[in-house]
């Protein structure tokens, strides 16, 4: 029997550390849009130059070089705009470094897998833990060539990482590549150029506590009035005092609007970002601020009223409610979503499914939801699964990380705790121990439903395996009721059933009055039925021939 890997202990997922909301800017005049375009293009060019300077510095970056870059930007914009640009530059460079490290790990994993499969004979079967040899000599030959390609890529990426070089495209590498294949997309050259320029604009400013309405650069009053501090070369476009431009449109935040208004009235920091959706022709403003981390609820307190186990799948969430002893309660629930369309549609589908899940949890009175701590980064490579393209597409389309992050954020507002559990063997053991027992004449239990039970029991600390059912004669009174799924530390879990006060059904004679009222009346009336009934002795029955 193969050794099983250690199962990590469940933990309470931390709550969100920030809030981001969005509002549409309506009633903008052509002059407003022109000013936004000019300011965004000017600051975007400064941001591109600053990113280039930061990439040139590489690992030699220091506080002095950062201060010098900020001084150069201040002369062409303002000190606050310069601070926002340099901060965005540092964040983008750090993100590129993290992506570079992930790319190195992916290449190393692919090279290791190919070398292992090349060391095996052609056609050798693999195991559940390691793949076997390649299917034919033709595939093996092409994999030897691919091994050299991956090794060459790894050498170049490692050299870039050691030298501190990163490759960043402001506006997006994918959109840049689309320019060379416009015939295969829905873009025209003009439409692509408009989107490309809008992506490279820079209209975002960090907040500052203590300043008026929490932001001096992009200021939004509680009534929704938006004013922008113009850069020094564009000060002639101002229509208000102190070089500011006030937009004609108002910002109204439908989500968390009162929370945002309370924050800006208290002059607490709020960061804003204005951007243009070229496809819809709309302008939006995003507001974001940090919040103190929510006090983590102890695991025992979160599980006091049971738990809902959730199994994440490619097209639905399988959920089942469990009581405090780990027993399934009621019927399983499934929350479907469709991830076949674009990113906005996928995000809306996931959000709608999670909303229904949280509403059901509140209806059940459960304060905890258990989900798997999934991460498919090392599982969706072409080298590990070979020709199983559909399987790689399946696991690549599952929104594991985004789903848990969004679920944690949405559950924080409802008071429901999210518990992350180790996903090892949940589907296999759930189907082995729970699928058949929970299947009945009117209920068909799937592997995903059984996996949700396994996930919930693991969050509660119970073993996934059910107790072995005792013989039929021993299930009730010989040794007590032994099939209860109670915790090992639960007091009285092996004792007989508690005695309920009051008469028992089999020891109480039937009610004569109710029996007479419900039975079919006879044609001949029985006079003896009107009298009180008294049971005769055995001697009198024998004497009368009864």
Secondary structure as a PSIPRED ss2 file (coil, helix, strand):
# PSIPRED VFORMAT (PSIPRED V4.0)

   1 X C   1.000  0.000  0.000
   2 X C   1.000  0.000  0.000
   3 X C   1.000  0.000  0.000
   4 X C   1.000  0.000  0.000
   5 X C   1.000  0.000  0.000
   6 X C   1.000  0.000  0.000
   7 X C   1.000  0.000  0.000
   8 X C   1.000  0.000  0.000
   9 X C   1.000  0.000  0.000
  10 X C   1.000  0.000  0.000
  11 X E   0.000  0.000  1.000
  12 X E   0.000  0.000  1.000
  13 X C   1.000  0.000  0.000
  14 X C   1.000  0.000  0.000
  15 X C   1.000  0.000  0.000
  16 X C   1.000  0.000  0.000
  17 X C   1.000  0.000  0.000
  18 X E   0.000  0.000  1.000
  19 X E   0.000  0.000  1.000
  20 X E   0.000  0.000  1.000
  21 X E   0.000  0.000  1.000
  22 X E   0.000  0.000  1.000
  23 X E   0.000  0.000  1.000
  24 X E   0.000  0.000  1.000
  25 X E   0.000  0.000  1.000
  26 X C   1.000  0.000  0.000
  27 X C   1.000  0.000  0.000
  28 X C   1.000  0.000  0.000
  29 X C   1.000  0.000  0.000
  30 X H   0.000  1.000  0.000
  31 X H   0.000  1.000  0.000
  32 X H   0.000  1.000  0.000
  33 X H   0.000  1.000  0.000
  34 X H   0.000  1.000  0.000
  35 X H   0.000  1.000  0.000
  36 X H   0.000  1.000  0.000
  37 X H   0.000  1.000  0.000
  38 X H   0.000  1.000  0.000
  39 X H   0.000  1.000  0.000
  40 X H   0.000  1.000  0.000
  41 X H   0.000  1.000  0.000
  42 X H   0.000  1.000  0.000
  43 X H   0.000  1.000  0.000
  44 X H   0.000  1.000  0.000
  45 X H   0.000  1.000  0.000
  46 X H   0.000  1.000  0.000
  47 X H   0.000  1.000  0.000
  48 X H   0.000  1.000  0.000
  49 X H   0.000  1.000  0.000
  50 X H   0.000  1.000  0.000
  51 X H   0.000  1.000  0.000
  52 X H   0.000  1.000  0.000
  53 X H   0.000  1.000  0.000
  54 X H   0.000  1.000  0.000
  55 X H   0.000  1.000  0.000
  56 X H   0.000  1.000  0.000
  57 X H   0.000  1.000  0.000
  58 X H   0.000  1.000  0.000
  59 X H   0.000  1.000  0.000
  60 X H   0.000  1.000  0.000
  61 X C   1.000  0.000  0.000
  62 X C   1.000  0.000  0.000
  63 X H   0.000  1.000  0.000
  64 X H   0.000  1.000  0.000
  65 X H   0.000  1.000  0.000
  66 X H   0.000  1.000  0.000
  67 X H   0.000  1.000  0.000
  68 X H   0.000  1.000  0.000
  69 X H   0.000  1.000  0.000
  70 X H   0.000  1.000  0.000
  71 X H   0.000  1.000  0.000
  72 X H   0.000  1.000  0.000
  73 X H   0.000  1.000  0.000
  74 X H   0.000  1.000  0.000
  75 X H   0.000  1.000  0.000
  76 X H   0.000  1.000  0.000
  77 X C   1.000  0.000  0.000
  78 X C   1.000  0.000  0.000
  79 X H   0.000  1.000  0.000
  80 X H   0.000  1.000  0.000
  81 X H   0.000  1.000  0.000
  82 X H   0.000  1.000  0.000
  83 X H   0.000  1.000  0.000
  84 X H   0.000  1.000  0.000
  85 X H   0.000  1.000  0.000
  86 X H   0.000  1.000  0.000
  87 X H   0.000  1.000  0.000
  88 X H   0.000  1.000  0.000
  89 X H   0.000  1.000  0.000
  90 X H   0.000  1.000  0.000
  91 X H   0.000  1.000  0.000
  92 X H   0.000  1.000  0.000
  93 X H   0.000  1.000  0.000
  94 X H   0.000  1.000  0.000
  95 X H   0.000  1.000  0.000
  96 X H   0.000  1.000  0.000
  97 X H   0.000  1.000  0.000
  98 X H   0.000  1.000  0.000
  99 X H   0.000  1.000  0.000
 100 X H   0.000  1.000  0.000
 101 X H   0.000  1.000  0.000
 102 X H   0.000  1.000  0.000
 103 X H   0.000  1.000  0.000
 104 X H   0.000  1.000  0.000
 105 X H   0.000  1.000  0.000
 106 X H   0.000  1.000  0.000
 107 X H   0.000  1.000  0.000
 108 X H   0.000  1.000  0.000
 109 X H   0.000  1.000  0.000
 110 X H   0.000  1.000  0.000
 111 X H   0.000  1.000  0.000
 112 X H   0.000  1.000  0.000
 113 X H   0.000  1.000  0.000
 114 X H   0.000  1.000  0.000
 115 X H   0.000  1.000  0.000
 116 X H   0.000  1.000  0.000
 117 X H   0.000  1.000  0.000
 118 X H   0.000  1.000  0.000
 119 X C   1.000  0.000  0.000
 120 X C   1.000  0.000  0.000
 121 X C   1.000  0.000  0.000
 122 X C   1.000  0.000  0.000
 123 X C   1.000  0.000  0.000
 124 X C   1.000  0.000  0.000
 125 X C   1.000  0.000  0.000
 126 X C   1.000  0.000  0.000
 127 X C   1.000  0.000  0.000
 128 X C   1.000  0.000  0.000
 129 X C   1.000  0.000  0.000
 130 X C   1.000  0.000  0.000
 131 X C   1.000  0.000  0.000
 132 X C   1.000  0.000  0.000
 133 X C   1.000  0.000  0.000
 134 X C   1.000  0.000  0.000
 135 X C   1.000  0.000  0.000
 136 X C   1.000  0.000  0.000
 137 X H   0.000  1.000  0.000
 138 X H   0.000  1.000  0.000
 139 X H   0.000  1.000  0.000
 140 X H   0.000  1.000  0.000
 141 X H   0.000  1.000  0.000
 142 X H   0.000  1.000  0.000
 143 X H   0.000  1.000  0.000
 144 X H   0.000  1.000  0.000
 145 X H   0.000  1.000  0.000
 146 X H   0.000  1.000  0.000
 147 X H   0.000  1.000  0.000
 148 X H   0.000  1.000  0.000
 149 X H   0.000  1.000  0.000
 150 X H   0.000  1.000  0.000
 151 X H   0.000  1.000  0.000
 152 X H   0.000  1.000  0.000
 153 X H   0.000  1.000  0.000
 154 X H   0.000  1.000  0.000
 155 X H   0.000  1.000  0.000
 156 X H   0.000  1.000  0.000
 157 X H   0.000  1.000  0.000
 158 X H   0.000  1.000  0.000
 159 X H   0.000  1.000  0.000
 160 X H   0.000  1.000  0.000
 161 X H   0.000  1.000  0.000
 162 X H   0.000  1.000  0.000
 163 X H   0.000  1.000  0.000
 164 X C   1.000  0.000  0.000
 165 X C   1.000  0.000  0.000
 166 X C   1.000  0.000  0.000
 167 X C   1.000  0.000  0.000
 168 X C   1.000  0.000  0.000
 169 X C   1.000  0.000  0.000
 170 X C   1.000  0.000  0.000
 171 X C   1.000  0.000  0.000
 172 X C   1.000  0.000  0.000
 173 X H   0.000  1.000  0.000
 174 X H   0.000  1.000  0.000
 175 X H   0.000  1.000  0.000
 176 X H   0.000  1.000  0.000
 177 X H   0.000  1.000  0.000
 178 X H   0.000  1.000  0.000
 179 X H   0.000  1.000  0.000
 180 X H   0.000  1.000  0.000
 181 X H   0.000  1.000  0.000
 182 X H   0.000  1.000  0.000
 183 X H   0.000  1.000  0.000
 184 X H   0.000  1.000  0.000
 185 X C   1.000  0.000  0.000
 186 X C   1.000  0.000  0.000
 187 X C   1.000  0.000  0.000
 188 X C   1.000  0.000  0.000
 189 X H   0.000  1.000  0.000
 190 X H   0.000  1.000  0.000
 191 X H   0.000  1.000  0.000
 192 X H   0.000  1.000  0.000
 193 X H   0.000  1.000  0.000
 194 X H   0.000  1.000  0.000
 195 X H   0.000  1.000  0.000
 196 X H   0.000  1.000  0.000
 197 X H   0.000  1.000  0.000
 198 X H   0.000  1.000  0.000
 199 X H   0.000  1.000  0.000
 200 X H   0.000  1.000  0.000
 201 X C   1.000  0.000  0.000
 202 X C   1.000  0.000  0.000
 203 X C   1.000  0.000  0.000
 204 X E   0.000  0.000  1.000
 205 X E   0.000  0.000  1.000
 206 X C   1.000  0.000  0.000
 207 X C   1.000  0.000  0.000
 208 X C   1.000  0.000  0.000
 209 X C   1.000  0.000  0.000
 210 X C   1.000  0.000  0.000
 211 X C   1.000  0.000  0.000
 212 X H   0.000  1.000  0.000
 213 X H   0.000  1.000  0.000
 214 X H   0.000  1.000  0.000
 215 X C   1.000  0.000  0.000
 216 X C   1.000  0.000  0.000
 217 X C   1.000  0.000  0.000
 218 X E   0.000  0.000  1.000
 219 X E   0.000  0.000  1.000
 220 X E   0.000  0.000  1.000
 221 X C   1.000  0.000  0.000
 222 X C   1.000  0.000  0.000
 223 X C   1.000  0.000  0.000
 224 X C   1.000  0.000  0.000
 225 X E   0.000  0.000  1.000
 226 X E   0.000  0.000  1.000
 227 X E   0.000  0.000  1.000
 228 X E   0.000  0.000  1.000
 229 X E   0.000  0.000  1.000
 230 X C   1.000  0.000  0.000
 231 X C   1.000  0.000  0.000
 232 X H   0.000  1.000  0.000
 233 X H   0.000  1.000  0.000
 234 X H   0.000  1.000  0.000
 235 X H   0.000  1.000  0.000
 236 X H   0.000  1.000  0.000
 237 X H   0.000  1.000  0.000
 238 X C   1.000  0.000  0.000
 239 X C   1.000  0.000  0.000
 240 X E   0.000  0.000  1.000
 241 X H   0.000  1.000  0.000
 242 X H   0.000  1.000  0.000
 243 X H   0.000  1.000  0.000
 244 X E   0.000  0.000  1.000
 245 X E   0.000  0.000  1.000
 246 X E   0.000  0.000  1.000
 247 X E   0.000  0.000  1.000
 248 X E   0.000  0.000  1.000
 249 X E   0.000  0.000  1.000
 250 X E   0.000  0.000  1.000
 251 X C   1.000  0.000  0.000
 252 X C   1.000  0.000  0.000
 253 X C   1.000  0.000  0.000
 254 X C   1.000  0.000  0.000
 255 X C   1.000  0.000  0.000
 256 X C   1.000  0.000  0.000
 257 X H   0.000  1.000  0.000
 258 X H   0.000  1.000  0.000
 259 X H   0.000  1.000  0.000
 260 X H   0.000  1.000  0.000
 261 X H   0.000  1.000  0.000
 262 X H   0.000  1.000  0.000
 263 X H   0.000  1.000  0.000
 264 X H   0.000  1.000  0.000
 265 X H   0.000  1.000  0.000
 266 X C   1.000  0.000  0.000
 267 X C   1.000  0.000  0.000
 268 X C   1.000  0.000  0.000
 269 X C   1.000  0.000  0.000
 270 X C   1.000  0.000  0.000
 271 X E   0.000  0.000  1.000
 272 X E   0.000  0.000  1.000
 273 X E   0.000  0.000  1.000
 274 X E   0.000  0.000  1.000
 275 X E   0.000  0.000  1.000
 276 X E   0.000  0.000  1.000
 277 X E   0.000  0.000  1.000
 278 X C   1.000  0.000  0.000
 279 X C   1.000  0.000  0.000
 280 X C   1.000  0.000  0.000
 281 X C   1.000  0.000  0.000
 282 X E   0.000  0.000  1.000
 283 X E   0.000  0.000  1.000
 284 X E   0.000  0.000  1.000
 285 X E   0.000  0.000  1.000
 286 X E   0.000  0.000  1.000
 287 X E   0.000  0.000  1.000
 288 X E   0.000  0.000  1.000
 289 X E   0.000  0.000  1.000
 290 X E   0.000  0.000  1.000
 291 X C   1.000  0.000  0.000
 292 X C   1.000  0.000  0.000
 293 X C   1.000  0.000  0.000
 294 X C   1.000  0.000  0.000
 295 X C   1.000  0.000  0.000
 296 X C   1.000  0.000  0.000
 297 X C   1.000  0.000  0.000
 298 X C   1.000  0.000  0.000
 299 X H   0.000  1.000  0.000
 300 X H   0.000  1.000  0.000
 301 X H   0.000  1.000  0.000
 302 X H   0.000  1.000  0.000
 303 X C   1.000  0.000  0.000
 304 X C   1.000  0.000  0.000
 305 X C   1.000  0.000  0.000
 306 X C   1.000  0.000  0.000
 307 X E   0.000  0.000  1.000
 308 X E   0.000  0.000  1.000
 309 X E   0.000  0.000  1.000
 310 X E   0.000  0.000  1.000
 311 X E   0.000  0.000  1.000
 312 X E   0.000  0.000  1.000
 313 X C   1.000  0.000  0.000
 314 X C   1.000  0.000  0.000
 315 X C   1.000  0.000  0.000
 316 X E   0.000  0.000  1.000
 317 X E   0.000  0.000  1.000
 318 X E   0.000  0.000  1.000
 319 X E   0.000  0.000  1.000
 320 X E   0.000  0.000  1.000
 321 X E   0.000  0.000  1.000
 322 X E   0.000  0.000  1.000
 323 X C   1.000  0.000  0.000
 324 X C   1.000  0.000  0.000
 325 X C   1.000  0.000  0.000
 326 X C   1.000  0.000  0.000
 327 X C   1.000  0.000  0.000
 328 X E   0.000  0.000  1.000
 329 X E   0.000  0.000  1.000
 330 X E   0.000  0.000  1.000
 331 X E   0.000  0.000  1.000
 332 X E   0.000  0.000  1.000
 333 X E   0.000  0.000  1.000
 334 X E   0.000  0.000  1.000
 335 X E   0.000  0.000  1.000
 336 X E   0.000  0.000  1.000
 337 X C   1.000  0.000  0.000
 338 X C   1.000  0.000  0.000
 339 X C   1.000  0.000  0.000
 340 X C   1.000  0.000  0.000
 341 X C   1.000  0.000  0.000
 342 X C   1.000  0.000  0.000
 343 X H   0.000  1.000  0.000
 344 X H   0.000  1.000  0.000
 345 X H   0.000  1.000  0.000
 346 X H   0.000  1.000  0.000
 347 X H   0.000  1.000  0.000
 348 X H   0.000  1.000  0.000
 349 X H   0.000  1.000  0.000
 350 X H   0.000  1.000  0.000
 351 X H   0.000  1.000  0.000
 352 X H   0.000  1.000  0.000
 353 X H   0.000  1.000  0.000
 354 X H   0.000  1.000  0.000
 355 X H   0.000  1.000  0.000
 356 X H   0.000  1.000  0.000
 357 X H   0.000  1.000  0.000
 358 X H   0.000  1.000  0.000
 359 X H   0.000  1.000  0.000
 360 X H   0.000  1.000  0.000
 361 X H   0.000  1.000  0.000
 362 X H   0.000  1.000  0.000
 363 X H   0.000  1.000  0.000
 364 X H   0.000  1.000  0.000
 365 X C   1.000  0.000  0.000
 366 X C   1.000  0.000  0.000
 367 X C   1.000  0.000  0.000
 368 X E   0.000  0.000  1.000
 369 X E   0.000  0.000  1.000
 370 X E   0.000  0.000  1.000
 371 X E   0.000  0.000  1.000
 372 X E   0.000  0.000  1.000
 373 X C   1.000  0.000  0.000
 374 X C   1.000  0.000  0.000
 375 X C   1.000  0.000  0.000
 376 X C   1.000  0.000  0.000
 377 X C   1.000  0.000  0.000
 378 X C   1.000  0.000  0.000
 379 X C   1.000  0.000  0.000
 380 X C   1.000  0.000  0.000
 381 X C   1.000  0.000  0.000
 382 X H   0.000  1.000  0.000
 383 X H   0.000  1.000  0.000
 384 X H   0.000  1.000  0.000
 385 X H   0.000  1.000  0.000
 386 X C   1.000  0.000  0.000
 387 X C   1.000  0.000  0.000
 388 X C   1.000  0.000  0.000
 389 X H   0.000  1.000  0.000
 390 X H   0.000  1.000  0.000
 391 X H   0.000  1.000  0.000
 392 X H   0.000  1.000  0.000
 393 X H   0.000  1.000  0.000
 394 X H   0.000  1.000  0.000
 395 X H   0.000  1.000  0.000
 396 X H   0.000  1.000  0.000
 397 X H   0.000  1.000  0.000
 398 X C   1.000  0.000  0.000
 399 X C   1.000  0.000  0.000
 400 X H   0.000  1.000  0.000
 401 X H   0.000  1.000  0.000
 402 X H   0.000  1.000  0.000
 403 X H   0.000  1.000  0.000
 404 X H   0.000  1.000  0.000
 405 X H   0.000  1.000  0.000
 406 X H   0.000  1.000  0.000
 407 X H   0.000  1.000  0.000
 408 X H   0.000  1.000  0.000
 409 X H   0.000  1.000  0.000
 410 X H   0.000  1.000  0.000
 411 X H   0.000  1.000  0.000
 412 X H   0.000  1.000  0.000
 413 X H   0.000  1.000  0.000
 414 X H   0.000  1.000  0.000
 415 X C   1.000  0.000  0.000
 416 X C   1.000  0.000  0.000
 417 X E   0.000  0.000  1.000
 418 X E   0.000  0.000  1.000
 419 X E   0.000  0.000  1.000
 420 X E   0.000  0.000  1.000
 421 X E   0.000  0.000  1.000
 422 X C   1.000  0.000  0.000
 423 X C   1.000  0.000  0.000
 424 X C   1.000  0.000  0.000
 425 X C   1.000  0.000  0.000
 426 X H   0.000  1.000  0.000
 427 X H   0.000  1.000  0.000
 428 X H   0.000  1.000  0.000
 429 X H   0.000  1.000  0.000
 430 X H   0.000  1.000  0.000
 431 X H   0.000  1.000  0.000
 432 X H   0.000  1.000  0.000
 433 X H   0.000  1.000  0.000
 434 X H   0.000  1.000  0.000
 435 X H   0.000  1.000  0.000
 436 X C   1.000  0.000  0.000
 437 X C   1.000  0.000  0.000
 438 X C   1.000  0.000  0.000
 439 X C   1.000  0.000  0.000
 440 X E   0.000  0.000  1.000
 441 X C   1.000  0.000  0.000
 442 X C   1.000  0.000  0.000
 443 X E   0.000  0.000  1.000
 444 X C   1.000  0.000  0.000
 445 X C   1.000  0.000  0.000
 446 X C   1.000  0.000  0.000
 447 X H   0.000  1.000  0.000
 448 X H   0.000  1.000  0.000
 449 X H   0.000  1.000  0.000
 450 X H   0.000  1.000  0.000
 451 X H   0.000  1.000  0.000
 452 X H   0.000  1.000  0.000
 453 X H   0.000  1.000  0.000
 454 X H   0.000  1.000  0.000
 455 X H   0.000  1.000  0.000
 456 X H   0.000  1.000  0.000
 457 X H   0.000  1.000  0.000
 458 X H   0.000  1.000  0.000
 459 X H   0.000  1.000  0.000
 460 X H   0.000  1.000  0.000
 461 X C   1.000  0.000  0.000
 462 X C   1.000  0.000  0.000
 463 X C   1.000  0.000  0.000
 464 X C   1.000  0.000  0.000
 465 X C   1.000  0.000  0.000
 466 X C   1.000  0.000  0.000
 467 X C   1.000  0.000  0.000
 468 X C   1.000  0.000  0.000
 469 X C   1.000  0.000  0.000
 470 X C   1.000  0.000  0.000
 471 X C   1.000  0.000  0.000
 472 X H   0.000  1.000  0.000
 473 X H   0.000  1.000  0.000
 474 X H   0.000  1.000  0.000
 475 X C   1.000  0.000  0.000
 476 X C   1.000  0.000  0.000
 477 X C   1.000  0.000  0.000
 478 X C   1.000  0.000  0.000
 479 X C   1.000  0.000  0.000
 480 X C   1.000  0.000  0.000
 481 X C   1.000  0.000  0.000
 482 X C   1.000  0.000  0.000
 483 X C   1.000  0.000  0.000
 484 X C   1.000  0.000  0.000
 485 X C   1.000  0.000  0.000
 486 X C   1.000  0.000  0.000
 487 X C   1.000  0.000  0.000
 488 X C   1.000  0.000  0.000
 489 X C   1.000  0.000  0.000
 490 X C   1.000  0.000  0.000
 491 X C   1.000  0.000  0.000
 492 X C   1.000  0.000  0.000
 493 X C   1.000  0.000  0.000
 494 X C   1.000  0.000  0.000
 495 X C   1.000  0.000  0.000
 496 X C   1.000  0.000  0.000
 497 X C   1.000  0.000  0.000
 498 X C   1.000  0.000  0.000
 499 X C   1.000  0.000  0.000
 500 X C   1.000  0.000  0.000
 501 X C   1.000  0.000  0.000
 502 X C   1.000  0.000  0.000
 503 X C   1.000  0.000  0.000
 504 X C   1.000  0.000  0.000
 505 X H   0.000  1.000  0.000
 506 X H   0.000  1.000  0.000
 507 X H   0.000  1.000  0.000
 508 X C   1.000  0.000  0.000
 509 X C   1.000  0.000  0.000
 510 X C   1.000  0.000  0.000
 511 X C   1.000  0.000  0.000
 512 X H   0.000  1.000  0.000
 513 X H   0.000  1.000  0.000
 514 X H   0.000  1.000  0.000
 515 X H   0.000  1.000  0.000
 516 X H   0.000  1.000  0.000
 517 X H   0.000  1.000  0.000
 518 X H   0.000  1.000  0.000
 519 X C   1.000  0.000  0.000
 520 X C   1.000  0.000  0.000
 521 X C   1.000  0.000  0.000
 522 X C   1.000  0.000  0.000
 523 X C   1.000  0.000  0.000
 524 X C   1.000  0.000  0.000
 525 X C   1.000  0.000  0.000
 526 X C   1.000  0.000  0.000
 527 X H   0.000  1.000  0.000
 528 X H   0.000  1.000  0.000
 529 X H   0.000  1.000  0.000
 530 X H   0.000  1.000  0.000
 531 X C   1.000  0.000  0.000
 532 X C   1.000  0.000  0.000
 533 X C   1.000  0.000  0.000
 534 X C   1.000  0.000  0.000
 535 X C   1.000  0.000  0.000
 536 X C   1.000  0.000  0.000
 537 X C   1.000  0.000  0.000
 538 X H   0.000  1.000  0.000
 539 X H   0.000  1.000  0.000
 540 X H   0.000  1.000  0.000
 541 X H   0.000  1.000  0.000
 542 X H   0.000  1.000  0.000
 543 X H   0.000  1.000  0.000
 544 X C   1.000  0.000  0.000
 545 X C   1.000  0.000  0.000
 546 X C   1.000  0.000  0.000
